[in-house]
Every structure is written in structure tokens, then in C-alpha cells.
């Protein structure tokens, strides 16, 4: 081979190489610009540039991906489907193509097609929990709560420390259709003669449906002193939990009594919102009208699921006679098999309108110091019988600088049908 021929081959190679490199540089620069336009939500411009990119480099799947995304964001659904499906068919390593297409089908309420894409995504990326959670979401959107719970339980076995899965399970189980009747009994003993014991009993009916729950209660209290009944009477109470969209729900309460052992009226409301990473926030209020006084309470709380545990801190801010009285309650739960199976620990400072055993005394106790802690255990047997026992200790000021110890035992039994 002569020298001139070698030089010719080398020249052709260098020219070809430089041309390819220049073409690649232009293509990469164009792709960067497309991504920037998508990030800036300039979708019309992104579409034009991505189309130019496909003309120069038809095998660059990134252009197809961002073209599909841009068509999706401009509500050109069928065209978006075409390009996103094209990326999936060519290379299933593009997770974003699955995510965009799944969300597109969910927004279009095309649940059958969404399930198809989700199953492809799970097959291609079996360790990606986000695709698995999307499958559970499809069940929920189709109102198939039973299948959603069954699938989430399978995921819980795979991800036992995943708090978001536990949070979803607890919420979904409360949407199952069920009815329960039950009773609860609280005995409070006090170490100051001749005060006590105090009795609080309740019978209730709970109706749970996909929209929420409705709870009716009939409560009876008998506060004794020196072996005689000091105050006693009945209270009529209605509660409800109402689901509000995918991430929110409300709690409402109203209670009435004409007996001095209870407040005359009690109203309560809280709104709960579930945040990402298994967080939950609460904002609400309470209103209490007793025999000689009435006052309002602001409520704010934050909760967090950590694995199978739930931790909640709730603050109460009560105003009476232009003075503010704060109170705090810290509640922790560790769930076992279902939302009915858990152990709980509770600690608190101050007296709150949600402390049922002392509702009739709350206006007297607002300005007095109180420290309490305790725990309980709740369990369901034979899928029908829900039992619970709880023990609380309260170190309570009964007048300034004078304290008493209160021990509260609570027992409950419900029948689920």
C-alpha cells in the first residue's frame, strides 16, 4: 500500500469522524435546550425543537421522551401516547417514560391502559416501589378498596419498614364497609379522701362506609365522693369522619347534656391532610359551653408514620377570660396486623376538651398543672371482637400548689358485623 493511499484513507476517516462529532455536539446541544424549555414550561417551543432533534437524530429517544412530555402538558393526549409508547417499546430503561404515560392514563381515567403500562413498568423495574404504589392507586380509583388493601399488604411484606405503605393501609382499612356496636368503661380512682371514684360508661354504634364513618354514642357519668353520688347524668354525642379527596379527611363532633357532670354543649372539628413521606398535619377547633362558662380552643397537630409506628403531637390553645392556657398530648402507636391491632403510649401536659373523663371539670382545671402518661393495648379476635385496655396516670393540681394522683383504667369491647 503506497503512502498517498494511506494519507487518503486517513483524511477520509478524520473528515468523517469530525463530521460525526460535530453532528453529535449539535444534537446534544439541541437536547439540552429542549430540556431547558420543558423545565421552563415553554412546551410549544420545546415541541418544535424536539421535532428538529428527531429529524437530525431519529434514534435519540430523549427527543421522543420530551416530545411526548410536552404534548402531554399541552393536552394533546393521543400524540403524547404515541411518543411515550415509542420510547417504552424501544428501551424500557427509561423510567420517566413509564411515569409520564402512567400519569397521563390516570388523568384520562383510562384505568385499564394505566394498569397495562404499570405492569410493564413493574416487570422492567421490579425494585421500584413507586410503580408498585401506582398499581395500588389504580385499585383505589376504581373503588376496589379490598384489592388495594390486599396488594398493599403484599407490598408491606416486601417493604416492612415503609411508613407510607402503612399509612395507606390504615386509611384504606377505615374505608371498608363495616358496622360495629360496643361499649367502653372508665374508672378513675383518686388518692385524696373522700374524692372518687368516678365512673364513665358509653355505648356506641359505628357505621363505616367508603365516604367515611358516623358514630352515635350514649354516655353516662357518675362522679362520687364519700361513698355518695355527687353528680351524675347522660350525654348524647354524634361524631363523624369524612374523607375529602385523596389526601384529606375531616373529623366533626357534637355533644349535648343537661346534666352538670357534662358540659351542656360540645362542638369539635379538625381537618387532617396527608403529606408525602407519611406525614400528616391537623388544624381544627373545639367549643365548650358549660353551666357557667364557655370557651373556644384552637387545635394543631402533626403526625408521622415511621415503619409500623405512628407518632402524633397535638397542641391545644384554650382562651378563657382573656387568658390562654396551652396543653400538649403526645401519642405513639405501634401497629401489628390491622388498624385494630396496636399498642399505644400517651403522655400529656394540661387538660384538654378531648379528655372525656374530666369534661365537666375542664373549666376548673384549665389554670391548674397536670402531667399524665400511660399506655394501652388493643386487639381484634376472630375478625369480630375488638378489645382494648388502657391505663393512665395523672398528677393533677386540684388547687394551686396542692396535688392529687389519679389512676384511670379504661376497658372497651366492640362487635364488628
C-alpha positions in Angstrom: 0.0 0.0 0.0 1.6 3.3 -1.1 1.9 6.3 1.1 -0.6 8.5 -0.8 -3.3 5.9 -0.4 -2.8 5.8 3.3 -3.0 9.5 3.5 -6.2 9.5 1.6 -7.8 6.9 3.9 -6.7 8.8 7.0 -8.1 12.1 5.6 -11.4 10.4 4.9 -11.5 9.0 8.4 -10.7 12.3 10.0 -13.3 14.2 8.0 -15.9 11.5 8.8 -15.0 11.5 12.5 -15.1 15.2 12.8 -18.4 15.4 10.9 -19.9 12.8 13.3 -18.5 14.6 16.4 -19.9 17.9 15.1 -23.3 16.3 14.5 -23.3 14.8 18.0 -22.3 18.1 19.5 -25.2 19.8 17.7 -27.6 17.1 18.7 -26.6 17.2 22.4 -26.8 20.9 22.5 -30.3 20.8 21.0 -31.3 18.2 23.5 -30.1 20.4 26.4 -32.1 23.3 25.0 -35.2 21.1 24.7 -34.8 20.0 28.4 -34.4 23.7 29.4 -37.6 24.7 27.6 -39.6 21.8 29.2 -38.2 22.9 32.6 -39.3 26.5 31.9 -42.8 25.1 30.7 -42.3 26.6 27.2 -43.8 23.5 25.7 -44.7 24.9 22.3 -41.0 25.8 21.7 -39.9 22.5 23.2 -42.1 20.6 20.7 -40.6 22.5 17.7 -37.0 21.9 18.9 -37.6 18.2 19.7 -39.0 17.7 16.3 -35.9 19.2 14.8 -33.8 16.9 17.0 -35.7 13.8 15.7 -35.0 14.9 12.1 -31.3 15.2 12.8 -31.1 12.1 15.1 -34.2 9.8 14.8 -32.7 7.2 17.2 -32.2 9.7 20.0 -35.0 8.5 22.3 -34.6 11.5 24.6 -36.2 13.7 21.9 -39.2 11.4 21.7 -39.4 11.3 25.5 -39.5 15.1 25.9 -41.7 15.5 22.9 -44.2 13.1 24.5 -44.0 15.0 27.8 -44.6 18.4 26.0 -47.6 17.0 24.1 -48.9 15.7 27.4 -48.6 19.1 29.1 -50.4 20.8 26.2 -53.3 18.3 26.4 -52.5 16.6 23.1 -53.1 13.3 24.7 -53.1 10.9 21.7 -49.9 12.3 20.3 -48.3 12.2 23.7 -49.3 8.5 24.0 -47.6 7.7 20.6 -44.2 9.2 21.6 -44.2 7.8 25.1 -45.2 4.3 23.9 -42.5 4.6 21.3 -39.8 5.1 23.9 -41.1 2.2 26.0 -41.1 -0.1 23.0 -37.5 0.8 22.1 -35.9 0.9 25.5 -37.6 0.1 28.8 -34.8 1.6 30.9 -36.3 5.0 30.5 -38.3 5.1 33.8 -39.5 8.6 33.1 -41.4 7.4 30.0 -43.4 4.9 32.2 -44.1 7.6 34.8 -45.3 10.2 32.3 -47.5 7.6 30.5 -49.0 6.2 33.7 -49.9 9.7 34.9 -51.4 10.5 31.5 -53.7 7.4 31.6 -54.7 8.1 35.2 -55.6 11.7 34.4 -57.6 10.4 31.4 -59.3 7.8 33.7 -58.1 5.1 31.3 -57.5 2.7 34.2 -57.2 -0.5 32.0 -54.5 1.1 29.9 -52.8 2.5 33.1 -52.7 -1.0 34.5 -51.1 -2.3 31.4 -48.3 0.3 31.5 -47.8 -0.2 35.2 -47.4 -3.9 34.8 -44.8 -3.3 32.1 -43.0 -0.9 34.4 -43.0 -3.3 37.3 -41.7 -6.1 35.0 -38.9 -3.8 33.8 -38.1 -2.3 37.2 -39.3 -4.8 39.9 -37.5 -2.9 42.7 -39.1 0.4 42.1 -41.7 0.9 44.8 -43.3 4.0 43.1 -44.6 1.8 40.2 -46.0 -0.6 42.8 -47.7 2.2 44.6 -49.3 3.3 41.3 -50.8 -0.1 41.0 -52.4 0.2 44.4 -53.7 3.7 43.4 -55.4 2.3 40.3 -57.4 -0.1 42.6 -58.4 2.8 44.8 -59.5 5.0 41.8 -61.7 2.1 40.7 -63.2 1.9 44.2 -61.8 -1.6 44.6 -60.7 -1.0 48.2 -60.4 -4.7 49.0 -58.0 -5.4 46.2 -56.0 -2.3 47.1 -55.6 -3.4 50.7 -54.7 -7.0 49.6 -52.0 -5.6 47.3 -50.6 -3.2 49.9 -50.3 -6.0 52.4 -48.2 -7.8 49.8 -46.0 -4.7 49.4 -45.8 -4.4 53.2 -44.2 -7.8 53.3 -41.7 -6.7 50.7 -41.1 -3.3 52.3 -41.8 -3.9 56.1 -40.2 -0.5 57.1 -42.1 1.6 54.5 -44.1 4.1 56.5 -46.1 5.4 53.5 -47.5 1.9 52.8 -48.5 1.5 56.5 -50.2 5.0 56.3 -52.2 4.0 53.2 -53.2 0.7 54.8 -54.6 2.3 57.9 -56.6 4.8 55.9 -57.9 2.3 53.4 -59.0 -0.2 56.0 -61.2 2.6 57.5 -63.0 2.8 54.1 -64.2 -0.8 54.2 -67.9 -1.2 54.8 -68.5 -2.3 58.3 -70.7 -1.8 61.3 -69.7 -2.1 65.0 -71.5 -1.9 68.3 -69.7 -1.6 71.6 -69.2 -0.2 75.0 -66.5 1.5 76.9 -66.0 2.0 80.6 -63.6 4.2 82.5 -62.9 4.0 86.3 -60.9 6.9 87.8 -59.6 6.5 91.4 -58.1 9.4 93.3 -55.8 9.3 96.3 -57.5 12.2 98.1 -60.2 11.4 100.5 -63.1 11.4 100.2 -63.0 12.2 96.5 -63.8 9.4 94.0 -64.2 7.0 92.4 -65.5 8.4 89.1 -67.3 6.3 86.6 -67.8 6.9 82.9 -69.6 4.5 80.7 -70.5 4.6 77.0 -72.5 2.5 74.5 -72.0 3.3 70.8 -72.7 2.3 67.2 -70.2 2.9 64.4 -71.2 2.9 60.7 -68.2 2.9 58.3 -68.6 3.3 54.6 -66.3 4.4 51.7 -67.2 8.1 52.3 -66.3 8.0 56.0 -68.0 7.0 59.2 -70.8 8.0 61.5 -70.7 7.3 65.3 -73.5 7.6 67.7 -72.8 7.5 71.5 -74.8 7.5 74.7 -72.6 8.3 77.7 -73.3 8.1 81.4 -71.1 9.6 84.1 -71.3 9.2 87.9 -68.8 11.3 89.9 -68.8 10.0 93.5 -67.4 11.4 96.8 -67.6 10.0 100.3 -69.5 6.9 99.0 -72.3 9.0 97.5 -73.1 10.2 94.1 -72.0 13.9 93.8 -73.0 14.4 90.2 -74.4 12.1 87.5 -76.2 12.1 84.2 -76.3 11.4 80.5 -74.7 12.8 77.4 -75.8 12.4 73.8 -73.0 12.5 71.2 -72.5 12.3 67.5 -69.2 12.0 65.6 -68.2 11.7 62.0 -65.1 11.2 59.9 -65.5 12.3 56.3 -62.9 11.6 53.6 -62.1 14.6 51.4 -60.2 13.7 48.3 -57.1 11.6 48.0 -55.2 13.1 50.9 -57.6 14.8 53.3 -60.3 13.9 55.8 -62.3 15.7 58.4 -63.5 15.0 61.9 -66.6 16.6 63.4 -68.3 16.1 66.8 -71.3 17.4 68.6 -72.4 16.5 72.2 -75.3 17.7 74.4 -76.2 17.1 78.0 -78.5 18.7 80.6 -76.6 17.1 83.5 -73.9 19.2 85.3 -71.4 16.3 85.2 -71.0 17.0 81.5 -70.7 20.3 79.5 -74.0 21.5 78.2 -72.7 21.7 74.6 -69.5 20.5 73.0 -68.5 21.1 69.3 -65.4 20.0 67.6 -63.9 20.0 64.1 -60.5 19.1 62.7 -59.1 18.8 59.2 -56.3 16.3 58.5 -54.1 16.4 55.5 -51.7 13.6 54.5 -48.3 14.8 53.2 -45.6 13.0 51.3 -43.2 10.7 53.2 -46.0 9.6 55.6 -46.5 13.0 57.3 -49.9 14.3 58.5 -51.0 17.7 59.7 -54.1 18.7 61.6 -55.8 22.0 62.1 -59.1 22.5 64.0 -61.0 23.9 66.9 -63.3 23.0 69.8 -66.0 24.9 71.6 -67.2 24.0 75.1 -70.3 25.5 76.8 -70.6 24.5 80.5 -73.1 25.6 83.1 -71.4 29.0 83.9 -68.7 29.4 81.3 -68.0 28.9 77.6 -64.6 28.9 75.8 -63.0 28.1 72.5 -59.9 26.0 71.8 -57.6 26.0 68.8 -56.1 22.7 67.8 -52.9 22.0 65.7 -51.2 18.7 65.3 -48.6 16.9 63.3 -48.2 13.1 62.8 -45.7 10.8 61.2 -45.6 7.1 60.3 -42.2 5.5 60.9 -42.3 1.9 59.7 -45.2 0.3 61.6 -45.2 3.1 64.2 -47.3 6.3 64.3 -46.3 9.3 66.3 -48.6 12.3 66.8 -48.1 15.6 68.7 -51.2 17.7 69.2 -51.4 21.1 70.8 -54.4 22.8 72.3 -54.7 26.5 72.8 -57.6 27.5 75.1 -58.8 31.0 75.8 -60.8 31.9 78.9 -61.3 35.4 80.4 -58.7 36.8 78.0 -56.1 34.3 79.2 -54.5 31.5 77.2 -53.9 28.0 78.5 -51.9 25.6 76.4 -51.9 21.8 76.6 -50.0 19.1 74.7 -50.6 15.4 74.0 -48.1 13.1 72.6 -49.4 9.8 71.3 -47.5 6.9 69.8 -48.8 3.6 68.3 -47.2 0.5 67.0 -49.4 -1.4 64.6 -49.4 -5.1 64.2 -51.7 -6.9 61.7 -54.6 -4.4 61.2 -55.6 -0.9 62.3 -57.4 -2.5 65.3 -54.2 -4.2 66.5 -51.8 -1.9 68.2 -50.0 -0.9 71.4 -50.0 2.7 72.4 -48.1 5.1 74.7 -49.5 8.5 75.7 -48.0 11.5 77.5 -49.5 14.9 78.1 -49.4 18.3 79.8 -52.5 20.2 80.8 -56.2 19.5 80.5 -57.9 19.4 77.1 -61.5 19.3 75.9 -60.8 15.9 74.4 -60.1 14.4 77.8 -63.5 12.7 78.2 -63.3 11.6 81.8 -63.0 15.2 83.0 -65.2 17.1 80.5 -67.4 18.5 83.3 -64.3 19.9 85.2 -62.3 21.3 82.3 -63.1 25.0 83.1 -61.9 24.4 86.7 -58.7 22.7 85.6 -57.6 25.0 82.8 -55.3 27.1 85.0 -54.0 24.1 87.0 -51.0 22.0 86.3 -51.4 18.5 85.1 -49.0 15.8 83.9 -50.1 12.4 82.6 -48.8 9.3 81.0 -49.9 5.8 80.3 -50.4 3.1 77.7 -52.8 0.6 76.2 -53.2 -2.4 74.1 -55.9 -3.1 71.5 -56.6 -6.3 69.7 -59.1 -7.9 67.3 -60.1 -11.5 67.7 -61.8 -13.8 65.2 -62.2 -10.7 62.9 -65.2 -9.7 65.0 -64.3 -8.8 68.6 -62.2 -5.7 69.2 -60.9 -5.4 72.7 -58.9 -2.7 74.4 -57.4 -1.9 77.8 -55.7 1.3 78.7 -54.1 2.6 81.9 -53.3 6.3 82.6 -51.7 8.1 85.5 -52.4 11.8 86.0 -50.6 14.0 88.6 -53.2 16.8 88.9 -53.3 20.1 90.8 -56.7 20.4 92.4 -56.0 23.9 93.9 -52.8 25.9 93.4 -49.8 24.1 95.0 -52.0 21.2 96.1 -51.8 18.0 94.0 -53.5 14.6 93.8 -52.8 11.4 91.9 -55.4 10.0 89.6 -55.3 6.5 88.1 -57.6 5.9 85.1 -58.5 2.4 83.8 -60.3 2.1 80.5 -61.9 -1.1 79.1 -63.6 -1.4 75.7 -65.3 -4.1 73.7 -66.8 -3.9 70.2 -68.5 -6.4 67.9 -67.9 -6.0 64.2 -70.5 -7.1 61.7 
